[in-house]
Amino acid sequence: MKKCECGRSIPVRPNSTIQPKKCPICLNRQKIEKKPKERKKAGKKTLAMKRADKWFSLYIRTYYSLYGVTSCYTCDKPLLIQDAVCGHFIKRRFNSVRYNVNNARPQCLKCNDEYVGGMQTEFGIRLQEEIGSEAVDNLKQLSLFDEPTTIDFYNEMAEKYRKLYNELKYCLL
């Protein structure tokens, strides 16, 4: 039998080509001493974007609700505000329309699922009926001019929609 660095014998694994180089006690100690990987902290810009997304989503879901109940824009399923999500006709990666109120409506999780495509076709048809084809075309054109965003931009959006949400919330009381 082979010996470990600590002097203990290393058990042999029968019928295995891979044999341990340390005894079980040293292997366990090594696992315990191993530090967990540190997660990379989110940058200030990412945090500002998340904050802006949160307030924009709250505003959209509240704006299209009545007494805390809204409905999915694409399937008409009734939802509580907290169960709805903020769906976008033009994806959020296009920053120029990310916080545009004409581009967002409440949706259920199923309809907003990226694997279903966010029900974009149904969303587009309903949006065209609601705001008109000219406004939808304007949204599409606006999305082509994607501007680089800054922390200040996200902070401004967060503050703007926080104020709008609070005004809306107090009007509903």
C-alpha positions, 0 to 999 in steps of 0.5 A, a space after each residue: 500500500 502507498 502512503 500519504 504525505 501525512 503518513 497514513 495508508 492510501 486505500 486501493 480502489 479495486 478494478 480502477 485505473 484511477 488511484 487516489 494520491 492522498 488518504 480520505 482524511 487529507 482529501 476531506 480536509 482539502 475540500 473543507 479548506 478550499 475557498 468557494 469561488 467569489 462571484 464577480 460583483 455587478 458593476 455600477 452600470 448593471 445595478 443602475 440598469 436593474 434599478 431602472 428596469 424595476 421601476 419601469 416594470 412597476 410603472 407599466 404593470 400598475 398603469 395597465 391595472 385596475 385595483 391591483 389586477 391586470 391582464 396579459 397583453 397577448 393572451 388576456 389571462 387575468 393576473 395580479 400585478 406581482 404575478 405579471 412581468 413587463 413584456 416588450 414588443 421590441 427586445 430590451 437589448 435595443 436601449 433606445 426603446 427599452 424604456 419607451 411606454 409604447 413598447 411595453 405592456 404587462 404579460 404573463 410569464 408564459 407569454 413573455 418566455 424567450 423560447 416562445 418568442 415573447 408572443 411577439 407576433 400577437 403583441 405586434 398585432 395588438 399593439 398596432 390595433 392599440 397605437 396604430 401602425 405609424 407609431 409601431 413603425 416609429 418604434 421600429 425605426 427608433 430601435 435602429 438608432 441604438 445609443 450607448 447608455 451610461 450610468 446617468 441615463 439609467 439613473 435618470 430612467 429609474 428616477 423618472 419611472 419611480 416618480 411616475 409610479 408613485 404618482 400613479 400609486 397615490 392616484 389609485 388609493 
